[in-house]
Amino acid sequence: MAELQRKYAVSAAEVGHQGLHRRSEIGLALVSGDAAHLTEVLDRCERLVAARPEVELLSVRRRFHGDDDD
């Protein structure tokens, strides 16, 4: 998570599976006025995590929020 934060200026936190051995759920957040920029940064973050030999990436979900969201 520290590498993601340092390299891509995202907020990162372990958000699930804290009690399970050798399993983690990581949440990322970032803000931009450009959806293409968000997608590019998230793609880079995903590639960085997937490239780690000790990590098996099981799934990825993305949710974008805009001005019209409650």
N, C-alpha and C positions, 0 to 999 in steps of 0.2 A: 504494500500500500504506500509506503514511503517513496518508493521509486516512481509510482504513478503520480503521486502528488508533486514530487520534485520535477519530473520530466514534463508533465503536461498541465500543471497548475489546476488539477481537479481536486474536489473534495472526495475522499475515499474513507470508507469505514466498513468494518465487519458487521453485517446486518442480520445474519442468520447462521444457524447451525453451530453456535458457539460451544454448545455442550457435546458436540460429536467429535470424536478423534479423527484427525486427518481429513476433515471436511470443513469448508468455509463458504460463506456467501458474502460477496463483497458488493457494496453499493457505491456508485460513483455519481457525482453531481457536478454540473458546470452550467454556466450562464453565458449566453451569447445572443446577439441580435440576428445572427445568421444561422439558419438550420443546417446549411452545408458545412459550416465550420464545426458545429456540434458533432455531426456525423463523422467528419474527418478525425476529430480528436478521439471520439469513442472508438472508431476503427483502430486507431493507433494503440489505444489502451488495451483493446481486446487482443491485438497481435502481440503486444508485449507480454501479457499474461499467458497467452497460449504458447509462446516460445519458451517459457520456463520449463526445463526438463522435469522438475519435480511436481508440476501442475498438470492435472487432467481437467480441461475445461469441459464441463458437462452441458451447460446451456448458457445462453445470453438472452436477456430481455431488455428492450429499450422502451422508454416512455418519454415523450416530449410534451411539455406543457407550454401553452402560449398565453397571450394577453387575455383571451376570452375564456380561459379556464377559471373555475370558481376556487 
